[in-house]
Amino acid sequence: MRRVNGDLTGWLEYTAEALHLTLERVLERIARLAAKATSGSIALTPKQERLLHLLRDKGGLAPREIWRQLKITKQGAAKILTKKSGKYSVA
Protein backbone atom coordinates (compact mmCIF):
# COMPACT_ATOMS: atom_id res chain seq x y z
CA MET A 1 0.00 0.00 0.00
CA ARG A 2 1.47 3.32 -1.01
CA ARG A 3 1.06 6.34 1.23
CA VAL A 4 1.63 9.93 0.25
CA ASN A 5 2.66 11.75 3.42
CA GLY A 6 0.56 9.30 5.44
CA ASP A 7 -2.54 10.02 3.32
CA LEU A 8 -4.41 6.95 2.09
CA THR A 9 -7.04 8.89 0.12
CA GLY A 10 -5.72 7.88 -3.29
CA TRP A 11 -5.57 4.21 -2.37
CA LEU A 12 -9.07 4.30 -0.86
CA GLU A 13 -10.48 6.01 -3.95
CA TYR A 14 -8.79 3.42 -6.18
CA THR A 15 -10.17 0.54 -4.08
CA ALA A 16 -13.68 2.03 -3.96
CA GLU A 17 -13.69 2.48 -7.74
CA ALA A 18 -12.58 -1.13 -8.26
CA LEU A 19 -15.38 -2.36 -5.99
CA HIS A 20 -17.88 -0.15 -7.78
CA LEU A 21 -16.86 -1.52 -11.20
CA THR A 22 -17.02 -5.08 -9.92
CA LEU A 23 -20.51 -4.60 -8.52
CA GLU A 24 -21.66 -2.98 -11.76
CA ARG A 25 -20.42 -6.03 -13.67
CA VAL A 26 -22.26 -8.32 -11.27
CA LEU A 27 -25.46 -6.34 -11.79
CA GLU A 28 -25.06 -6.52 -15.58
CA ARG A 29 -24.39 -10.26 -15.44
CA ILE A 30 -27.45 -10.86 -13.28
CA ALA A 31 -29.55 -8.86 -15.75
CA ARG A 32 -28.18 -10.91 -18.67
CA LEU A 33 -28.80 -14.19 -16.85
CA ALA A 34 -32.33 -13.13 -15.97
CA ALA A 35 -33.01 -12.23 -19.60
CA LYS A 36 -31.70 -15.62 -20.79
CA ALA A 37 -33.56 -17.65 -18.19
CA THR A 38 -36.30 -19.58 -19.94
CA SER A 39 -37.35 -21.57 -16.93
CA GLY A 40 -36.84 -20.93 -13.27
CA SER A 41 -35.56 -17.70 -11.85
CA ILE A 42 -32.58 -16.16 -10.15
CA ALA A 43 -33.22 -16.02 -6.43
CA LEU A 44 -31.56 -13.18 -4.57
CA THR A 45 -31.39 -12.75 -0.85
CA PRO A 46 -32.89 -9.61 0.67
CA LYS A 47 -29.39 -8.16 1.17
CA GLN A 48 -28.43 -8.88 -2.44
CA GLU A 49 -31.60 -7.15 -3.63
CA ARG A 50 -30.99 -4.20 -1.32
CA LEU A 51 -27.42 -3.85 -2.61
CA LEU A 52 -28.58 -3.82 -6.22
CA HIS A 53 -31.24 -1.21 -5.41
CA LEU A 54 -28.70 0.93 -3.56
CA LEU A 55 -26.29 0.85 -6.50
CA ARG A 56 -29.08 1.64 -8.93
CA ASP A 57 -30.43 4.52 -6.84
CA LYS A 58 -27.12 6.06 -5.78
CA GLY A 59 -25.09 5.29 -8.89
CA GLY A 60 -22.26 4.03 -6.72
CA LEU A 61 -21.18 3.84 -3.12
CA ALA A 62 -17.92 3.66 -1.24
CA PRO A 63 -17.30 0.26 0.36
CA ARG A 64 -17.77 1.65 3.86
CA GLU A 65 -21.15 3.12 2.86
CA ILE A 66 -22.23 -0.26 1.47
CA TRP A 67 -21.31 -1.92 4.76
CA ARG A 68 -23.24 0.72 6.70
CA GLN A 69 -26.31 0.63 4.48
CA LEU A 70 -26.53 -3.17 4.56
CA LYS A 71 -25.49 -3.37 8.23
CA ILE A 72 -22.78 -5.93 7.49
CA THR A 73 -19.04 -6.26 7.98
CA LYS A 74 -16.45 -6.03 5.23
CA GLN A 75 -16.24 -9.83 5.29
CA GLY A 76 -20.02 -10.07 5.11
CA ALA A 77 -20.01 -7.92 1.97
CA ALA A 78 -17.47 -10.23 0.35
CA LYS A 79 -19.78 -13.19 1.01
CA ILE A 80 -22.97 -11.64 -0.38
CA LEU A 81 -22.28 -13.05 -3.83
CA THR A 82 -20.52 -16.37 -4.15
CA LYS A 83 -20.83 -18.93 -6.88
CA LYS A 84 -22.01 -22.38 -5.80
CA SER A 85 -22.51 -25.18 -8.31
CA GLY A 86 -23.20 -22.83 -11.21
CA LYS A 87 -25.67 -20.64 -9.31
CA TYR A 88 -25.18 -17.47 -7.34
CA SER A 89 -26.23 -17.68 -3.75
CA VAL A 90 -25.38 -16.53 -0.27
CA ALA A 91 -22.40 -18.28 1.25
C-alpha positions as CSV (number, residue, x, y, z in Angstrom):
1,M,0.0,0.0,0.0
2,R,1.5,3.3,-1.0
3,R,1.1,6.3,1.2
4,V,1.6,9.9,0.3
5,N,2.7,11.7,3.4
6,G,0.6,9.3,5.4
7,D,-2.5,10.0,3.3
8,L,-4.4,6.9,2.1
9,T,-7.0,8.9,0.1
10,G,-5.7,7.9,-3.3
11,W,-5.6,4.2,-2.4
12,L,-9.1,4.3,-0.9
13,E,-10.5,6.0,-4.0
14,Y,-8.8,3.4,-6.2
15,T,-10.2,0.5,-4.1
16,A,-13.7,2.0,-4.0
17,E,-13.7,2.5,-7.7
18,A,-12.6,-1.1,-8.3
19,L,-15.4,-2.4,-6.0
20,H,-17.9,-0.1,-7.8
21,L,-16.9,-1.5,-11.2
22,T,-17.0,-5.1,-9.9
23,L,-20.5,-4.6,-8.5
24,E,-21.7,-3.0,-11.8
25,R,-20.4,-6.0,-13.7
26,V,-22.3,-8.3,-11.3
27,L,-25.5,-6.3,-11.8
28,E,-25.1,-6.5,-15.6
29,R,-24.4,-10.3,-15.4
30,I,-27.5,-10.9,-13.3
31,A,-29.5,-8.9,-15.7
32,R,-28.2,-10.9,-18.7
33,L,-28.8,-14.2,-16.8
34,A,-32.3,-13.1,-16.0
35,A,-33.0,-12.2,-19.6
36,K,-31.7,-15.6,-20.8
37,A,-33.6,-17.6,-18.2
38,T,-36.3,-19.6,-19.9
39,S,-37.4,-21.6,-16.9
40,G,-36.8,-20.9,-13.3
41,S,-35.6,-17.7,-11.9
42,I,-32.6,-16.2,-10.2
43,A,-33.2,-16.0,-6.4
44,L,-31.6,-13.2,-4.6
45,T,-31.4,-12.8,-0.8
46,P,-32.9,-9.6,0.7
47,K,-29.4,-8.2,1.2
48,Q,-28.4,-8.9,-2.4
49,E,-31.6,-7.2,-3.6
50,R,-31.0,-4.2,-1.3
51,L,-27.4,-3.9,-2.6
52,L,-28.6,-3.8,-6.2
53,H,-31.2,-1.2,-5.4
54,L,-28.7,0.9,-3.6
55,L,-26.3,0.8,-6.5
56,R,-29.1,1.6,-8.9
57,D,-30.4,4.5,-6.8
58,K,-27.1,6.1,-5.8
59,G,-25.1,5.3,-8.9
60,G,-22.3,4.0,-6.7
61,L,-21.2,3.8,-3.1
62,A,-17.9,3.7,-1.2
63,P,-17.3,0.3,0.4
64,R,-17.8,1.7,3.9
65,E,-21.1,3.1,2.9
66,I,-22.2,-0.3,1.5
67,W,-21.3,-1.9,4.8
68,R,-23.2,0.7,6.7
69,Q,-26.3,0.6,4.5
70,L,-26.5,-3.2,4.6
71,K,-25.5,-3.4,8.2
72,I,-22.8,-5.9,7.5
73,T,-19.0,-6.3,8.0
74,K,-16.5,-6.0,5.2
75,Q,-16.2,-9.8,5.3
76,G,-20.0,-10.1,5.1
77,A,-20.0,-7.9,2.0
78,A,-17.5,-10.2,0.3
79,K,-19.8,-13.2,1.0
80,I,-23.0,-11.6,-0.4
81,L,-22.3,-13.0,-3.8
82,T,-20.5,-16.4,-4.2
83,K,-20.8,-18.9,-6.9
84,K,-22.0,-22.4,-5.8
85,S,-22.5,-25.2,-8.3
86,G,-23.2,-22.8,-11.2
87,K,-25.7,-20.6,-9.3
88,Y,-25.2,-17.5,-7.3
89,S,-26.2,-17.7,-3.8
90,V,-25.4,-16.5,-0.3
91,A,-22.4,-18.3,1.3
